[in-house]
Every structure is written in structure tokens, then in C-alpha cells.
Amino acid sequence: MNELPDSLMRETVTLYARAARMLDPMRLQVWEELGINFPQLRILFRVRSHPGIDLRTLAEQIGISASGASQQVDKLVARGFLMRQDDPDDRRRLSLELTERGQQATGEISRATRSFIESALSVLTPDELADFHRLLGRVLASAMPLRSAAEGHER
């Protein structure tokens, strides 16, 4: 691993955190308009990524208790964002799916975020964007094992 000057690392971490925070107000506005809180948002996007996921697996994957997940799912079902279905292979298991409203909500949030990021990145030249893409890929690849290790310590 390369040794970076402490000041460069501090300044880069600060810039990265500022960039990440810039998305928050825009995201929060969309969430607020939809009446969705952060735990519910995480549930919607997890179900979007894993249609048919069961409640226990969902709770494990997002790191909350099964009862906490159940309460949030109940609210999302009542508001028409999620639906529960009996699992044909195991009647004790319920699978979760996005409703049309849930698909629209996650799509709207994704589009708003993507549009904002694309606008911010449009100042880069194609070569700069390619470099940024490559470097961000490296950062994310190195962060994945760190995140997995941190999540393992939380449980």
C-alpha cells in the first residue's frame, strides 16, 4: 500500500465526505415527498435488488432485528409500496415484492440521484472521467472487505 502524506489523506477524506453529503438534501427531499424514512428506503432498495426476499433474510442483510424489519415492512405494505406473497415452496415463508408504487418510488429516487451525479460529473473531460471511474472502482473494491469486516463486528 502506498504511503500518502497525512495532509493529502485528510483533505481527500474531507472532499469525499463533502461530495457524499451533497446528495443528502436532494435525496431527503424525494424521500420526504414520498413519506419514506431511511430504514424504509433501505428495505425498498433491498427488495428491488432481491425480489422475493423473505423477511428474515431482509433483516439480516440490512442489519436490523426481524421485528424491526417486520414493523417497517408492515408500514410499507399498508402504504402500497410493498406486497407480501406466500412462498409456494414453504407456506410459513412470505416473500416480498415491490408494488408498482414501490417500483415508481425507487425509480424516481434513482433517477434524481443519477441526474444530479451526471450533472456534477459533466465538468470532467472524457479522459478525466475515465480516470475517475478507474480510481473510484479501486476505492470501492478496497472498501468492500473493510465493510464486510465492520458488519461482522457489529453483530
Protein Blocks (a to p, Z undefined) as FASTA:
>chain_A
ZZddfklmmmmmmmmmmmmmmmmmmmmmmmmmnopafklmmmmmmmmmmghiafklmmmm
nopafklmmmmmmmmmmnopaccdddfklmkbccddddfklmmmmmmmmmmmmmmmmmmm
mmpcfklmmmmmmmmmmmmmmmmmmmmmmmmmmZZ
